[in-house]
């Protein structure tokens, strides 16, 4: 029942997951900035946005350096 997965497929998936993770950090950081300005909920959205941006900029060079081995 199991399907064999090649190393190339696994590497491609790894790269996709990391790129989407990076995009997720950026999206949630932007969302936090918007919520900080407009939300009436008592939550430190600006701190949350800063944390997400920090993780985005920390991981961006790592993710953009990823390459599929030949």
mmCIF file of the N, C-alpha and C atoms, coordinates in Angstrom:
data_MODEL
# 
_entry.id   MODEL 
# 
loop_
_atom_site.group_PDB 
_atom_site.id 
_atom_site.type_symbol 
_atom_site.label_atom_id 
_atom_site.label_alt_id 
_atom_site.label_comp_id 
_atom_site.label_asym_id 
_atom_site.label_entity_id 
_atom_site.label_seq_id 
_atom_site.pdbx_PDB_ins_code 
_atom_site.Cartn_x 
_atom_site.Cartn_y 
_atom_site.Cartn_z 
_atom_site.occupancy 
_atom_site.B_iso_or_equiv 
_atom_site.pdbx_formal_charge 
_atom_site.auth_seq_id 
_atom_site.auth_comp_id 
_atom_site.auth_asym_id 
_atom_site.auth_atom_id 
_atom_site.pdbx_PDB_model_num 
ATOM 1   N N  . UNK A 1 1  ? 0.820   -1.200 0.000  1.00 0.00 ? 1  UNK A N  1 
ATOM 2   C CA . UNK A 1 1  ? 0.000   0.000  0.000  1.00 0.00 ? 1  UNK A CA 1 
ATOM 3   C C  . UNK A 1 1  ? 0.860   1.259  0.000  1.00 0.00 ? 1  UNK A C  1 
ATOM 4   N N  . UNK A 1 2  ? 2.079   1.173  0.507  1.00 0.00 ? 2  UNK A N  1 
ATOM 5   C CA . UNK A 1 2  ? 2.938   2.349  0.553  1.00 0.00 ? 2  UNK A CA 1 
ATOM 6   C C  . UNK A 1 2  ? 3.453   2.722  -0.823 1.00 0.00 ? 2  UNK A C  1 
ATOM 7   N N  . UNK A 1 3  ? 3.652   4.005  -1.013 1.00 0.00 ? 3  UNK A N  1 
ATOM 8   C CA . UNK A 1 3  ? 4.177   4.509  -2.272 1.00 0.00 ? 3  UNK A CA 1 
ATOM 9   C C  . UNK A 1 3  ? 5.588   5.019  -2.016 1.00 0.00 ? 3  UNK A C  1 
ATOM 10  N N  . UNK A 1 4  ? 6.511   4.591  -2.841 1.00 0.00 ? 4  UNK A N  1 
ATOM 11  C CA . UNK A 1 4  ? 7.888   5.032  -2.690 1.00 0.00 ? 4  UNK A CA 1 
ATOM 12  C C  . UNK A 1 4  ? 8.016   6.498  -3.105 1.00 0.00 ? 4  UNK A C  1 
ATOM 13  N N  . UNK A 1 5  ? 8.777   7.237  -2.329 1.00 0.00 ? 5  UNK A N  1 
ATOM 14  C CA . UNK A 1 5  ? 9.011   8.651  -2.620 1.00 0.00 ? 5  UNK A CA 1 
ATOM 15  C C  . UNK A 1 5  ? 10.495  8.805  -2.913 1.00 0.00 ? 5  UNK A C  1 
ATOM 16  N N  . UNK A 1 6  ? 10.796  9.432  -4.031 1.00 0.00 ? 6  UNK A N  1 
ATOM 17  C CA . UNK A 1 6  ? 12.197  9.607  -4.405 1.00 0.00 ? 6  UNK A CA 1 
ATOM 18  C C  . UNK A 1 6  ? 12.839  10.733 -3.584 1.00 0.00 ? 6  UNK A C  1 
ATOM 19  N N  . UNK A 1 7  ? 14.149  10.743 -3.558 1.00 0.00 ? 7  UNK A N  1 
ATOM 20  C CA . UNK A 1 7  ? 14.889  11.796 -2.868 1.00 0.00 ? 7  UNK A CA 1 
ATOM 21  C C  . UNK A 1 7  ? 14.583  13.159 -3.489 1.00 0.00 ? 7  UNK A C  1 
ATOM 22  N N  . UNK A 1 8  ? 14.438  13.198 -4.816 1.00 0.00 ? 8  UNK A N  1 
ATOM 23  C CA . UNK A 1 8  ? 14.138  14.457 -5.497 1.00 0.00 ? 8  UNK A CA 1 
ATOM 24  C C  . UNK A 1 8  ? 12.777  15.005 -5.084 1.00 0.00 ? 8  UNK A C  1 
ATOM 25  N N  . UNK A 1 9  ? 11.786  14.112 -4.992 1.00 0.00 ? 9  UNK A N  1 
ATOM 26  C CA . UNK A 1 9  ? 10.451  14.541 -4.556 1.00 0.00 ? 9  UNK A CA 1 
ATOM 27  C C  . UNK A 1 9  ? 10.496  15.041 -3.114 1.00 0.00 ? 9  UNK A C  1 
ATOM 28  N N  . UNK A 1 10 ? 11.245  14.355 -2.291 1.00 0.00 ? 10 UNK A N  1 
ATOM 29  C CA . UNK A 1 10 ? 11.366  14.737 -0.884 1.00 0.00 ? 10 UNK A CA 1 
ATOM 30  C C  . UNK A 1 10 ? 12.052  16.100 -0.754 1.00 0.00 ? 10 UNK A C  1 
ATOM 31  N N  . UNK A 1 11 ? 13.102  16.320 -1.508 1.00 0.00 ? 11 UNK A N  1 
ATOM 32  C CA . UNK A 1 11 ? 13.793  17.618 -1.485 1.00 0.00 ? 11 UNK A CA 1 
ATOM 33  C C  . UNK A 1 11 ? 12.892  18.732 -1.986 1.00 0.00 ? 11 UNK A C  1 
ATOM 34  N N  . UNK A 1 12 ? 12.144  18.471 -3.052 1.00 0.00 ? 12 UNK A N  1 
ATOM 35  C CA . UNK A 1 12 ? 11.229  19.478 -3.592 1.00 0.00 ? 12 UNK A CA 1 
ATOM 36  C C  . UNK A 1 12 ? 10.159  19.840 -2.569 1.00 0.00 ? 12 UNK A C  1 
ATOM 37  N N  . UNK A 1 13 ? 9.628   18.847 -1.904 1.00 0.00 ? 13 UNK A N  1 
ATOM 38  C CA . UNK A 1 13 ? 8.621   19.090 -0.872 1.00 0.00 ? 13 UNK A CA 1 
ATOM 39  C C  . UNK A 1 13 ? 9.212   19.892 0.281  1.00 0.00 ? 13 UNK A C  1 
ATOM 40  N N  . UNK A 1 14 ? 10.421  19.545 0.690  1.00 0.00 ? 14 UNK A N  1 
ATOM 41  C CA . UNK A 1 14 ? 11.106  20.262 1.769  1.00 0.00 ? 14 UNK A CA 1 
ATOM 42  C C  . UNK A 1 14 ? 11.263  21.741 1.413  1.00 0.00 ? 14 UNK A C  1 
ATOM 43  N N  . UNK A 1 15 ? 11.650  22.016 0.180  1.00 0.00 ? 15 UNK A N  1 
ATOM 44  C CA . UNK A 1 15 ? 11.814  23.404 -0.257 1.00 0.00 ? 15 UNK A CA 1 
ATOM 45  C C  . UNK A 1 15 ? 10.475  24.136 -0.279 1.00 0.00 ? 15 UNK A C  1 
ATOM 46  N N  . UNK A 1 16 ? 9.429   23.476 -0.769 1.00 0.00 ? 16 UNK A N  1 
ATOM 47  C CA . UNK A 1 16 ? 8.107   24.095 -0.810 1.00 0.00 ? 16 UNK A CA 1 
ATOM 48  C C  . UNK A 1 16 ? 7.610   24.417 0.593  1.00 0.00 ? 16 UNK A C  1 
ATOM 49  N N  . UNK A 1 17 ? 7.759   23.485 1.498  1.00 0.00 ? 17 UNK A N  1 
ATOM 50  C CA . UNK A 1 17 ? 7.303   23.688 2.877  1.00 0.00 ? 17 UNK A CA 1 
ATOM 51  C C  . UNK A 1 17 ? 8.030   24.875 3.502  1.00 0.00 ? 17 UNK A C  1 
ATOM 52  N N  . UNK A 1 18 ? 9.329   24.964 3.294  1.00 0.00 ? 18 UNK A N  1 
ATOM 53  C CA . UNK A 1 18 ? 10.092  26.070 3.855  1.00 0.00 ? 18 UNK A CA 1 
ATOM 54  C C  . UNK A 1 18 ? 9.695   27.408 3.247  1.00 0.00 ? 18 UNK A C  1 
ATOM 55  N N  . UNK A 1 19 ? 9.435   27.437 1.954  1.00 0.00 ? 19 UNK A N  1 
ATOM 56  C CA . UNK A 1 19 ? 9.003   28.687 1.311  1.00 0.00 ? 19 UNK A CA 1 
ATOM 57  C C  . UNK A 1 19 ? 7.622   29.117 1.820  1.00 0.00 ? 19 UNK A C  1 
ATOM 58  N N  . UNK A 1 20 ? 6.713   28.168 1.960  1.00 0.00 ? 20 UNK A N  1 
ATOM 59  C CA . UNK A 1 20 ? 5.387   28.510 2.474  1.00 0.00 ? 20 UNK A CA 1 
ATOM 60  C C  . UNK A 1 20 ? 5.448   28.922 3.940  1.00 0.00 ? 20 UNK A C  1 
ATOM 61  N N  . UNK A 1 21 ? 6.358   28.335 4.691  1.00 0.00 ? 21 UNK A N  1 
ATOM 62  C CA . UNK A 1 21 ? 6.557   28.733 6.082  1.00 0.00 ? 21 UNK A CA 1 
ATOM 63  C C  . UNK A 1 21 ? 7.014   30.184 6.149  1.00 0.00 ? 21 UNK A C  1 
ATOM 64  N N  . UNK A 1 22 ? 7.927   30.543 5.273  1.00 0.00 ? 22 UNK A N  1 
ATOM 65  C CA . UNK A 1 22 ? 8.411   31.920 5.201  1.00 0.00 ? 22 UNK A CA 1 
ATOM 66  C C  . UNK A 1 22 ? 7.263   32.873 4.847  1.00 0.00 ? 22 UNK A C  1 
ATOM 67  N N  . UNK A 1 23 ? 6.467   32.495 3.863  1.00 0.00 ? 23 UNK A N  1 
ATOM 68  C CA . UNK A 1 23 ? 5.317   33.312 3.476  1.00 0.00 ? 23 UNK A CA 1 
ATOM 69  C C  . UNK A 1 23 ? 4.322   33.445 4.626  1.00 0.00 ? 23 UNK A C  1 
ATOM 70  N N  . UNK A 1 24 ? 4.161   32.386 5.390  1.00 0.00 ? 24 UNK A N  1 
ATOM 71  C CA . UNK A 1 24 ? 3.246   32.407 6.530  1.00 0.00 ? 24 UNK A CA 1 
ATOM 72  C C  . UNK A 1 24 ? 3.698   33.424 7.578  1.00 0.00 ? 24 UNK A C  1 
ATOM 73  N N  . UNK A 1 25 ? 4.994   33.446 7.871  1.00 0.00 ? 25 UNK A N  1 
ATOM 74  C CA . UNK A 1 25 ? 5.509   34.430 8.833  1.00 0.00 ? 25 UNK A CA 1 
ATOM 75  C C  . UNK A 1 25 ? 5.210   35.849 8.354  1.00 0.00 ? 25 UNK A C  1 
ATOM 76  N N  . UNK A 1 26 ? 5.428   36.105 7.068  1.00 0.00 ? 26 UNK A N  1 
ATOM 77  C CA . UNK A 1 26 ? 5.197   37.437 6.522  1.00 0.00 ? 26 UNK A CA 1 
ATOM 78  C C  . UNK A 1 26 ? 3.712   37.802 6.579  1.00 0.00 ? 26 UNK A C  1 
ATOM 79  N N  . UNK A 1 27 ? 2.861   36.865 6.186  1.00 0.00 ? 27 UNK A N  1 
ATOM 80  C CA . UNK A 1 27 ? 1.411   37.118 6.196  1.00 0.00 ? 27 UNK A CA 1 
ATOM 81  C C  . UNK A 1 27 ? 0.915   37.439 7.604  1.00 0.00 ? 27 UNK A C  1 
ATOM 82  N N  . UNK A 1 28 ? 1.298   36.623 8.591  1.00 0.00 ? 28 UNK A N  1 
ATOM 83  C CA . UNK A 1 28 ? 0.816   36.844 9.951  1.00 0.00 ? 28 UNK A CA 1 
ATOM 84  C C  . UNK A 1 28 ? 1.408   38.102 10.570 1.00 0.00 ? 28 UNK A C  1 
ATOM 85  N N  . UNK A 1 29 ? 2.607   38.479 10.157 1.00 0.00 ? 29 UNK A N  1 
ATOM 86  C CA . UNK A 1 29 ? 3.185   39.743 10.626 1.00 0.00 ? 29 UNK A CA 1 
ATOM 87  C C  . UNK A 1 29 ? 2.362   40.915 10.098 1.00 0.00 ? 29 UNK A C  1 
ATOM 88  N N  . UNK A 1 30 ? 2.019   40.872 8.830  1.00 0.00 ? 30 UNK A N  1 
ATOM 89  C CA . UNK A 1 30 ? 1.180   41.929 8.238  1.00 0.00 ? 30 UNK A CA 1 
ATOM 90  C C  . UNK A 1 30 ? -0.190  41.972 8.906  1.00 0.00 ? 30 UNK A C  1 
ATOM 91  N N  . UNK A 1 31 ? -0.752  40.811 9.143  1.00 0.00 ? 31 UNK A N  1 
ATOM 92  C CA . UNK A 1 31 ? -2.048  40.731 9.820  1.00 0.00 ? 31 UNK A CA 1 
ATOM 93  C C  . UNK A 1 31 ? -1.962  41.368 11.211 1.00 0.00 ? 31 UNK A C  1 
ATOM 94  N N  . UNK A 1 32 ? -0.868  41.094 11.913 1.00 0.00 ? 32 UNK A N  1 
ATOM 95  C CA . UNK A 1 32 ? -0.677  41.674 13.242 1.00 0.00 ? 32 UNK A CA 1 
ATOM 96  C C  . UNK A 1 32 ? -0.625  43.194 13.203 1.00 0.00 ? 32 UNK A C  1 
ATOM 97  N N  . UNK A 1 33 ? 0.029   43.740 12.181 1.00 0.00 ? 33 UNK A N  1 
ATOM 98  C CA . UNK A 1 33 ? 0.085   45.201 12.045 1.00 0.00 ? 33 UNK A CA 1 
ATOM 99  C C  . UNK A 1 33 ? -1.306  45.785 11.811 1.00 0.00 ? 33 UNK A C  1 
ATOM 100 N N  . UNK A 1 34 ? -2.071  45.129 10.965 1.00 0.00 ? 34 UNK A N  1 
ATOM 101 C CA . UNK A 1 34 ? -3.437  45.592 10.692 1.00 0.00 ? 34 UNK A CA 1 
ATOM 102 C C  . UNK A 1 34 ? -4.291  45.499 11.950 1.00 0.00 ? 34 UNK A C  1 
ATOM 103 N N  . UNK A 1 35 ? -4.183  44.379 12.661 1.00 0.00 ? 35 UNK A N  1 
ATOM 104 C CA . UNK A 1 35 ? -4.964  44.211 13.888 1.00 0.00 ? 35 UNK A CA 1 
ATOM 105 C C  . UNK A 1 35 ? -4.565  45.234 14.945 1.00 0.00 ? 35 UNK A C  1 
ATOM 106 N N  . UNK A 1 36 ? -3.271  45.552 15.014 1.00 0.00 ? 36 UNK A N  1 
ATOM 107 C CA . UNK A 1 36 ? -2.808  46.540 15.988 1.00 0.00 ? 36 UNK A CA 1 
ATOM 108 C C  . UNK A 1 36 ? -3.485  47.887 15.763 1.00 0.00 ? 36 UNK A C  1 
ATOM 109 N N  . UNK A 1 37 ? -3.719  48.216 14.511 1.00 0.00 ? 37 UNK A N  1 
ATOM 110 C CA . UNK A 1 37 ? -4.334  49.514 14.197 1.00 0.00 ? 37 UNK A CA 1 
ATOM 111 C C  . UNK A 1 37 ? -5.853  49.499 14.370 1.00 0.00 ? 37 UNK A C  1 
ATOM 112 N N  . UNK A 1 38 ? -6.509  48.410 14.008 1.00 0.00 ? 38 UNK A N  1 
ATOM 113 C CA . UNK A 1 38 ? -7.965  48.422 13.932 1.00 0.00 ? 38 UNK A CA 1 
ATOM 114 C C  . UNK A 1 38 ? -8.709  47.566 14.957 1.00 0.00 ? 38 UNK A C  1 
ATOM 115 N N  . UNK A 1 39 ? -8.050  46.602 15.557 1.00 0.00 ? 39 UNK A N  1 
ATOM 116 C CA . UNK A 1 39 ? -8.761  45.685 16.451 1.00 0.00 ? 39 UNK A CA 1 
ATOM 117 C C  . UNK A 1 39 ? -9.102  46.336 17.784 1.00 0.00 ? 39 UNK A C  1 
ATOM 118 N N  . UNK A 1 40 ? -10.241 45.932 18.330 1.00 0.00 ? 40 UNK A N  1 
ATOM 119 C CA . UNK A 1 40 ? -10.642 46.390 19.663 1.00 0.00 ? 40 UNK A CA 1 
ATOM 120 C C  . UNK A 1 40 ? -10.327 45.324 20.715 1.00 0.00 ? 40 UNK A C  1 
ATOM 121 N N  . UNK A 1 41 ? -9.736  44.221 20.295 1.00 0.00 ? 41 UNK A N  1 
ATOM 122 C CA . UNK A 1 41 ? -9.370  43.136 21.209 1.00 0.00 ? 41 UNK A CA 1 
ATOM 123 C C  . UNK A 1 41 ? -8.136  43.549 22.008 1.00 0.00 ? 41 UNK A C  1 
ATOM 124 N N  . UNK A 1 42 ? -8.162  43.258 23.304 1.00 0.00 ? 42 UNK A N  1 
ATOM 125 C CA . UNK A 1 42 ? -7.038  43.591 24.179 1.00 0.00 ? 42 UNK A CA 1 
ATOM 126 C C  . UNK A 1 42 ? -5.929  42.547 24.007 1.00 0.00 ? 42 UNK A C  1 
ATOM 127 N N  . UNK A 1 43 ? -5.076  42.796 23.038 1.00 0.00 ? 43 UNK A N  1 
ATOM 128 C CA . UNK A 1 43 ? -3.961  41.890 22.738 1.00 0.00 ? 43 UNK A CA 1 
ATOM 129 C C  . UNK A 1 43 ? -2.851  42.725 22.133 1.00 0.00 ? 43 UNK A C  1 
ATOM 130 N N  . UNK A 1 44 ? -1.621  42.367 22.433 1.00 0.00 ? 44 UNK A N  1 
ATOM 131 C CA . UNK A 1 44 ? -0.481  43.117 21.915 1.00 0.00 ? 44 UNK A CA 1 
ATOM 132 C C  . UNK A 1 44 ? -0.143  42.635 20.500 1.00 0.00 ? 44 UNK A C  1 
ATOM 133 N N  . UNK A 1 45 ? -0.929  43.082 19.530 1.00 0.00 ? 45 UNK A N  1 
ATOM 134 C CA . UNK A 1 45 ? -0.745  42.673 18.139 1.00 0.00 ? 45 UNK A CA 1 
ATOM 135 C C  . UNK A 1 45 ? 0.580   43.166 17.563 1.00 0.00 ? 45 UNK A C  1 
ATOM 136 N N  . UNK A 1 46 ? 1.029   44.328 18.020 1.00 0.00 ? 46 UNK A N  1 
ATOM 137 C CA . UNK A 1 46 ? 2.294   44.861 17.515 1.00 0.00 ? 46 UNK A CA 1 
ATOM 138 C C  . UNK A 1 46 ? 3.461   43.960 17.928 1.00 0.00 ? 46 UNK A C  1 
ATOM 139 N N  . UNK A 1 47 ? 3.446   43.490 19.143 1.00 0.00 ? 47 UNK A N  1 
ATOM 140 C CA . UNK A 1 47 ? 4.489   42.559 19.600 1.00 0.00 ? 47 UNK A CA 1 
ATOM 141 C C  . UNK A 1 47 ? 4.453   41.275 18.779 1.00 0.00 ? 47 UNK A C  1 
ATOM 142 N N  . UNK A 1 48 ? 3.254   40.780 18.546 1.00 0.00 ? 48 UNK A N  1 
ATOM 143 C CA . UNK A 1 48 ? 3.090   39.572 17.736 1.00 0.00 ? 48 UNK A CA 1 
ATOM 144 C C  . UNK A 1 48 ? 3.654   39.791 16.327 1.00 0.00 ? 48 UNK A C  1 
ATOM 145 N N  . UNK A 1 49 ? 3.331   40.940 15.721 1.00 0.00 ? 49 UNK A N  1 
ATOM 146 C CA . UNK A 1 49 ? 3.828   41.251 14.379 1.00 0.00 ? 49 UNK A CA 1 
ATOM 147 C C  . UNK A 1 49 ? 5.350   41.321 14.372 1.00 0.00 ? 49 UNK A C  1 
ATOM 148 N N  . UNK A 1 50 ? 5.917   41.942 15.377 1.00 0.00 ? 50 UNK A N  1 
ATOM 149 C CA . UNK A 1 50 ? 7.374   42.047 15.454 1.00 0.00 ? 50 UNK A CA 1 
ATOM 150 C C  . UNK A 1 50 ? 8.031   40.675 15.562 1.00 0.00 ? 50 UNK A C  1 
ATOM 151 N N  . UNK A 1 51 ? 7.424   39.794 16.358 1.00 0.00 ? 51 UNK A N  1 
ATOM 152 C CA . UNK A 1 51 ? 7.967   38.433 16.488 1.00 0.00 ? 51 UNK A CA 1 
ATOM 153 C C  . UNK A 1 51 ? 7.921   37.683 15.168 1.00 0.00 ? 51 UNK A C  1 
ATOM 154 N N  . UNK A 1 52 ? 6.821   37.833 14.449 1.00 0.00 ? 52 UNK A N  1 
ATOM 155 C CA . UNK A 1 52 ? 6.696   37.141 13.155 1.00 0.00 ? 52 UNK A CA 1 
ATOM 156 C C  . UNK A 1 52 ? 7.650   37.716 12.119 1.00 0.00 ? 52 UNK A C  1 
ATOM 157 N N  . UNK A 1 53 ? 7.811   39.043 12.103 1.00 0.00 ? 53 UNK A N  1 
ATOM 158 C CA . UNK A 1 53 ? 8.779   39.651 11.188 1.00 0.00 ? 53 UNK A CA 1 
ATOM 159 C C  . UNK A 1 53 ? 10.201  39.226 11.548 1.00 0.00 ? 53 UNK A C  1 
ATOM 160 N N  . UNK A 1 54 ? 10.486  39.143 12.830 1.00 0.00 ? 54 UNK A N  1 
ATOM 161 C CA . UNK A 1 54 ? 11.814  38.710 13.271 1.00 0.00 ? 54 UNK A CA 1 
ATOM 162 C C  . UNK A 1 54 ? 12.119  37.312 12.746 1.00 0.00 ? 54 UNK A C  1 
ATOM 163 N N  . UNK A 1 55 ? 11.153  36.406 12.869 1.00 0.00 ? 55 UNK A N  1 
ATOM 164 C CA . UNK A 1 55 ? 11.345  35.045 12.374 1.00 0.00 ? 55 UNK A CA 1 
ATOM 165 C C  . UNK A 1 55 ? 11.455  35.024 10.849 1.00 0.00 ? 55 UNK A C  1 
ATOM 166 N N  . UNK A 1 56 ? 10.668  35.859 10.182 1.00 0.00 ? 56 UNK A N  1 
ATOM 167 C CA . UNK A 1 56 ? 10.733  35.947 8.719  1.00 0.00 ? 56 UNK A CA 1 
ATOM 168 C C  . UNK A 1 56 ? 12.133  36.347 8.276  1.00 0.00 ? 56 UNK A C  1 
ATOM 169 N N  . UNK A 1 57 ? 12.653  37.434 8.844  1.00 0.00 ? 57 UNK A N  1 
ATOM 170 C CA . UNK A 1 57 ? 13.962  37.926 8.421  1.00 0.00 ? 57 UNK A CA 1 
ATOM 171 C C  . UNK A 1 57 ? 15.098  37.014 8.875  1.00 0.00 ? 57 UNK A C  1 
ATOM 172 N N  . UNK A 1 58 ? 14.883  36.269 9.943  1.00 0.00 ? 58 UNK A N  1 
ATOM 173 C CA . UNK A 1 58 ? 15.882  35.289 10.382 1.00 0.00 ? 58 UNK A CA 1 
ATOM 174 C C  . UNK A 1 58 ? 15.969  34.126 9.393  1.00 0.00 ? 58 UNK A C  1 
ATOM 175 N N  . UNK A 1 59 ? 14.816  33.658 8.925  1.00 0.00 ? 59 UNK A N  1 
ATOM 176 C CA . UNK A 1 59 ? 14.767  32.480 8.070  1.00 0.00 ? 59 UNK A CA 1 
ATOM 177 C C  . UNK A 1 59 ? 14.911  32.784 6.579  1.00 0.00 ? 59 UNK A C  1 
ATOM 178 N N  . UNK A 1 60 ? 14.675  34.011 6.181  1.00 0.00 ? 60 UNK A N  1 
ATOM 179 C CA . UNK A 1 60 ? 14.707  34.347 4.751  1.00 0.00 ? 60 UNK A CA 1 
ATOM 180 C C  . UNK A 1 60 ? 16.029  33.958 4.077  1.00 0.00 ? 60 UNK A C  1 
ATOM 181 N N  . UNK A 1 61 ? 17.201  34.298 4.634  1.00 0.00 ? 61 UNK A N  1 
ATOM 182 C CA . UNK A 1 61 ? 18.444  33.903 3.958  1.00 0.00 ? 61 UNK A CA 1 
ATOM 183 C C  . UNK A 1 61 ? 18.633  32.383 3.907  1.00 0.00 ? 61 UNK A C  1 
ATOM 184 N N  . UNK A 1 62 ? 18.175  31.718 4.936  1.00 0.00 ? 62 UNK A N  1 
ATOM 185 C CA . UNK A 1 62 ? 18.300  30.247 4.976  1.00 0.00 ? 62 UNK A CA 1 
ATOM 186 C C  . UNK A 1 62 ? 17.434  29.621 3.894  1.00 0.00 ? 62 UNK A C  1 
ATOM 187 N N  . UNK A 1 63 ? 16.201  30.070 3.796  1.00 0.00 ? 63 UNK A N  1 
ATOM 188 C CA . UNK A 1 63 ? 15.252  29.493 2.834  1.00 0.00 ? 63 UNK A CA 1 
ATOM 189 C C  . UNK A 1 63 ? 15.639  29.846 1.402  1.00 0.00 ? 63 UNK A C  1 
ATOM 190 N N  . UNK A 1 64 ? 16.037  31.083 1.178  1.00 0.00 ? 64 UNK A N  1 
ATOM 191 C CA . UNK A 1 64 ? 16.390  31.466 -0.191 1.00 0.00 ? 64 UNK A CA 1 
ATOM 192 C C  . UNK A 1 64 ? 17.681  30.803 -0.664 1.00 0.00 ? 64 UNK A C  1 
ATOM 193 N N  . UNK A 1 65 ? 18.489  30.313 0.252  1.00 0.00 ? 65 UNK A N  1 
ATOM 194 C CA . UNK A 1 65 ? 19.736  29.623 -0.117 1.00 0.00 ? 65 UNK A CA 1 
ATOM 195 C C  . UNK A 1 65 ? 19.516  28.146 -0.438 1.00 0.00 ? 65 UNK A C  1 
ATOM 196 N N  . UNK A 1 66 ? 18.320  27.625 -0.125 1.00 0.00 ? 66 UNK A N  1 
ATOM 197 C CA . UNK A 1 66 ? 18.049  26.221 -0.389 1.00 0.00 ? 66 UNK A CA 1 
ATOM 198 C C  . UNK A 1 66 ? 18.058  25.935 -1.889 1.00 0.00 ? 66 UNK A C  1 
ATOM 199 N N  . UNK A 1 67 ? 18.687  24.838 -2.260 1.00 0.00 ? 67 UNK A N  1 
ATOM 200 C CA . UNK A 1 67 ? 18.726  24.423 -3.652 1.00 0.00 ? 67 UNK A CA 1 
ATOM 201 C C  . UNK A 1 67 ? 18.556  22.923 -3.722 1.00 0.00 ? 67 UNK A C  1 
ATOM 202 N N  . UNK A 1 68 ? 17.926  22.467 -4.778 1.00 0.00 ? 68 UNK A N  1 
ATOM 203 C CA . UNK A 1 68 ? 17.781  21.030 -4.992 1.00 0.00 ? 68 UNK A CA 1 
ATOM 204 C C  . UNK A 1 68 ? 19.126  20.501 -5.481 1.00 0.00 ? 68 UNK A C  1 
ATOM 205 N N  . UNK A 1 69 ? 19.589  19.438 -4.838 1.00 0.00 ? 69 UNK A N  1 
ATOM 206 C CA . UNK A 1 69 ? 20.858  18.846 -5.272 1.00 0.00 ? 69 UNK A CA 1 
ATOM 207 C C  . UNK A 1 69 ? 20.680  18.176 -6.611 1.00 0.00 ? 69 UNK A C  1 
ATOM 208 N N  . UNK A 1 70 ? 21.717  18.183 -7.394 1.00 0.00 ? 70 UNK A N  1 
ATOM 209 C CA . UNK A 1 70 ? 21.619  17.636 -8.753 1.00 0.00 ? 70 UNK A CA 1 
ATOM 210 C C  . UNK A 1 70 ? 22.144  16.221 -8.798 1.00 0.00 ? 70 UNK A C  1 
# 
